[in-house]
C-alpha cells in the first residue's frame, strides 16, 4: 500500500509541476505581450475554479491559483464576451461606457480597442512562448549534459521482417530515411514508428558501398516502459549497442541552441504528420492521451528517473532531468494545439482577426458565440475521447466489469 501511495504522490506532483510550468509560460506569453502593448489586465490565473491562493499586485492585476490544474487564462479588462471579440454594436456600447467612466484616453488601454495586429500578437504570444520554452529546455539539456548518440548500425535483422524483405543485412548502417540524414538510431526509430504501411526510402552504407532500399514498416503492438502498449511501425532490426558503439557529444552554447531548436521543430513536425495520418484514417486514434494519460506518463517518467538512484540528491537530479524533457515535449504539444483554428483556442482568435482584417469589421457576435460553442464542444469531445482511451489503457473498464461479473 505504501508503494502505491508513493507512486500516486510522485505522479500527482510530477503532473502538477510539468503542467504548471508549461501553462504558466503559455499564459505569461499572453500576459507579457499584453503588457508590452499597454493593455489593461484584470486577472492572471493558473488553474480553474475557486482560488486556492490569490493576491493583487500594484497595477491591480489579480494573481491566482485555481484548484483545478487543467489550464489557465489571462482576463483582460472589459473581456466579458463569450467569444472574447465583440462585434461593432458591442464595441460601441463598451466604448460609450468607458468614455463616460474614464474618458476618451482610457480606450487605448483596453484589449478590444487595440489595433488588430496588436491583438494578434497577444493571441499568438502564448503558443510562441511554449515553443520558446521547449527550445530553452532542450538547448539547456544539451549544453549541460550533452548527448549520447547511437549510430544506426544494424546488428541483426529479424527473419521475415520488412527489413529482411527489403534486402537489408546485419552490419549495414542507415545513413538517411526519406531524404533526412540519420545520425542516431532514435531518429530512424521515430520515423519508422509513425509510418506503418508507408514505404520509406533508406540510404544504406554497406562497407564501401552506398545503396538505396525501400522498406515498408509493419504495424505491430509493442510494449514501452513509459507509454505502455501501443501500435507502431517496425522494420524488424536491432541496433549494435555495445559500449563502444555509443558516441558522447558535447555542445557549445550556439550548437546547443541550434540542437534545441531542431529538436523542437522535429517534435512539432512529427506531431503534425501523425495527426494528419489520424485525420485521414490511416492510423488509429487510440494513442491520443487526455489529462489522465499525460499524468500517468509523467509519473512513469519520474519513477524511471528515481529507480536505481544511489542517494536522494541523485534521485532528485535524475527525476528533474526526466521531467525537464517531458515538460519540453508537453510544451510543444500545447503550443501546437492552441494554434488550431478553433474559436475557443488562440488559433480561433487569430482566425477571427484575419476575418476582421479582410472584412474591415469584427465578425458578428452571434456568429462568434456559435463558433465558440462549437469549438468548445469539439475540444471537450476530444478530451472526453482521449480520457476514454486513458481509462481503457489503464484497464479501468475491465476492473469495473469484473466487479459485476
N, C-alpha and C positions, 0 to 999 in steps of 0.2 A: 504493500500500500504506500509506503514511504517513497518507493521508486516511482510510482505513478504520480504522486504529488510533486516530486521533484521535476519530473518530466512536464507536468502541467504548468507548474510555475515558470520553468525555463521557457516553455512555448509561449505563454502569455507575455512574459517580459520581453522576449525576443521580438514578438509580433508588434507590441506597442512601441518598442524602440525603433524598429525598422520603419514601420508605417508612420510613426510620429515624425521621424526625421524627414522622410520623403514628402509627407503632406505639409509640414511646416515650411520646407524650402519652396514648395509649389505656391503656397499662399503668400509667402514672403516675396516671391516674384511679382505677384499681382500688387501687393502692398507697396513695395519699393517703387515700382513703375508708377503707381498712382501718386505716391508722394512726390516723385520727380516731376510729375505733371501738375502738381499743386492741387490735388483732388481731396476734397473733404471726406473723411472716413469715420464711420461710427463704431465699427467693431471688427476685431480680428479674432477668429475663433478656430481652435484646433479641436476637433470632435464636435458632435451634435448633441442636442438635448440640453437638459439642465446643467448649469455650470457647476463644476467641482471647485474651481478657483477662478476668480476674476478680479481685475483691478483696472483703473484708468490712469493713463499717462498724462503729462502736462498739456498735450494737444487735445485732450478729450476723447481719445480713442479707447474703447473698452477692449481689454485683452482678456480672453477667457479660454478655459479648457473644459470641453463638454464631456459628459460621462460616456458617450458612445463613440469609441475611437475608430470611426469609419470614414473620416474625411475632415474637411474644414472649409472655411469660407471667409471672405472679406466683404463686409457690408458697407457700401458707400452711402453717404448722406443723401436722402431722397430716393433711395433704391427700394421702393415698395411695390413695384410692378412685377407680376409673376414671371414675365419674360425678361425683366431687367433692362428693357429698352422701350420706353414709352413711344406711342405714335404722336402725331402732330397735336391732336387735341389734348392728350395727357401732358405733353411738354408745355403747351400754352398755359394750362391750369397751374402746373408746377411753377412755371415762370412767374405768373401773377402773384402766387403765394409768397415766393421767395423775395420778389422785389418789394412787396408790401411789408414783409417782415424784416428783411436785412438790407434792402437797397439793391440797385442795379449791379453794382460791382461784385456782389456775392455770387452772381451766376457763374463767374469764372472758376469758382471753387467746386462746383457740382459736376459729378461724372456725366450726367445726361446732357450737359451743355458744353462739354468738351468737344473739340474737333474730332471727326470720326477717326482720323489717323491716330490721335492720342488714345481713344477708346480701344482701338485695335491693338495698339502696343500694350496697353494694360491687360487685355484679354490674353494676348499671346505670351506675356511675360511669365505666367505660371508654368506652362509646358516647357518653355525655353529654360527656365530655372531648373526644372527636372533634368533636362539634358546636360546642363552645365554641372549639376551635382554629380551625375554619372561620370562625366569626363573627369571631374576633380577626384572622385573616389578611385576610379580605375587608374588614373595617372599617379595618384599618391601611392597606390599599392605597388605599381611597377617601380616607382622611384625608391621606395623603402625596401621592398623585398625582391625586386627583380622578377624574373620568370624562369621557370624550369621547363624547357621545351623538349618534347619527344618527337623527333622526326618520324615521318610516316613511312618507315621501313617495315616491310611485311615479313613477319616471322613464320606465319602459317596461313594456309588458305583451306577453308573447310570444303571437303568434297561435296559436290552437288550445289554449292552456293553460287550466287550471282557472280562473284569474283572468279570462281573456277570456270564458270560458263563463258566468261569474257576472255579467258586466257591469261589471267594474272597469276603470277607464281610467287612462292616464298623467295625472299631476297630482293624483290622489286621495291623501288622507292617511288611513292606517289609525289610528283612534283607540282601537279596542278589538277584542278577539277572545275570543269565548265569555265575555263579561262581565268580562274582565280588561283593565285600562287599558294601552294600549301607548304607552310613551314613547320607545322605542328600536327600531330595525329589528331588532336582535338578539333582542328579546323576541318579536316576531312570528315571526322565523325559528325560534326554539326551539319555539314552539307548533306551527307548521306541520310541521316536520320529524318530530315524534313522532306526527302524526295523519294519516298516509297513509290514504286511503279513508274518512276520518271527516269529515263535514260540519262546517265551522267558521262560526259566525255572526260576521261582521265589521261593525264600526261604521266607516263611511267618511264623511269630510268632503270634500265636493266644492264648492269655492267657499264660498258661504254656507249650503249645504245639508248636513244630517246625514242620511245614508242607511244602510240596512241591506242587506247582501248575504250570501248563503250560498255558500261555495266549498268544494269537496272536494279536498284536496291529492292529487296523483298520486304513486305510488311510483316513484322514479327513482334510478338508480345515478349518484352524483356523486363527484367527486374532491376530497379535502381534503388540504392540505399536511401536516397533522399526523396524522390518523387514517387517511388513505389512502382507498380506495374504500369507499363504504357506500351502502346503500339508505335513502333518507329521503323524506319527503313534500315536494313542491314545489308552489307556486302558479303559477310562471312569471312572477314580477315582478322588476324591477330597481329598487333604491332610487336616489334622487337623492343623489349622494355627491361633489359638488364641495366645495372647501374651505369655502365659505360655508354649506353645509348642516350641517356639524358644529357642535355646541354644547359648549363647555367648561364643566363644572360643578365647583365647589369645595364641600367639605363641612366643616361644623363637627364637633367630636368626637361630639356627640349624633346629628347627621344621619348621620355615618359608621357609628356603631353600629347605627342603625336600618337603614341600607342594607345593612350586612354581615349583619345578622340576616335581612333579607328575602331576600338572595341565597342564604343557606344554606337557608332554607325553600324557595325556588324550586327549588334543586338537588335537595333531598330529595323534594319533591312530584313533580318531573319523573321522578326515578328510580323512585318507587313507581308512577306512572302507566305508565311504559314496561314495567316488569316485569309489571304487571297485564295489559297487552296481550300480552306474550310468553307468559304462563301460559295465557291464553285462546286462544292460537294465532293471534292477529290480526297479529302481526309475527314475522319470523324471529329466531331466537336467534343468528344468525351474527355479531352485533355484540358479543357477550359477549367480554370480554378477561380472560385469566389474567395471572399474573406476567410472562410474556414480553411480552404485549401492552402491559401497563402500562409495562414498561421501555422498549419501543420508542417509545411515545407520549411518555414523559417525556424520552427522548433527543431526539426531534424538537422538543419544546417548547424544550429547552435550546439546540439548534442554531439554531432560529429566532431566539432572542434574541441569539445570537452573531453572526449574519450582519450584515454592514454596520457593525459597531461601529468607531468611529474610533480607539479606543485600548483597551488591555487593561482598565483600570478601567471604561470604558464597557461593554465586553463583559461583565464580571462583574456589573455593575448590571443589564443587560438580561437576562442568564441568570437572575440571582437573582429578578428581578421575575416572570419567566415561571414559575419553579419554585415560587414562593410561591403563585401562583394554582393551579398544578397540585396542590400539597400540600393546598390548601383543598378542592378537588374530591375528591381521593382520601380526605381525612379524612371528608367527608360520606358517601361510599360505604362506608367501613369501619365507621362508626358505624351505618349502616342495616343492613348485612349482619350485624353482630354482634347486632342486636336480633331477627333472625329466630328463630322458636321451634324451633330445632334443638338437641338436647341438648348438642352439642359447643360451641355458641356461648353467649354471655351470655344471649340470649333464651331458650334452652333451660333455663338455670339459673333464670331468672325464672319460667318455666312450672312447674318443679318446686316452687319456693317458693309459687306460687299454689295448687298442689295441697296443699302442706303446711298452708297457712292454712285451706283449706276442710275438709280431712280431719283436721286437728289431729295429723298424724303425717307423717314423711317417706315418700316413695314407696319401695317395696321395692327393695333394692339390685339384685336380679336384673333387675327391670323397668328400673331406671336404666341398668344395664350394657347391656341390649339396646338401649335408646333411644340411648345413647352410640354404640354401634357402627353403628346405622342412620344416625344423624346424621352420624357421621364418614364413612360410605360415601357419603352424599348430597353432603357438602361436597367430598370427594375426587373424586367423579364429576363434579361441576360444574366443579371446577378442571381436570380432565382434558379435559372438553368444551371449556372456554374455551381451553385450551392448544392443542388441535387447531385451533380457529378461528385462533389466533395463527399457527400454523405454515402453515395454508392461506393466510392473509393475506400472509405473508412468502414464499409460493411455495416453501417448503422441499420439499414433496412433489413438485412439478414438477421441482425440481432433482435430487432423488434418483432420480426416474423417468427423467430424462434420462441419468443415469449408466449405466443398464442398457438403454437403447434403442439 
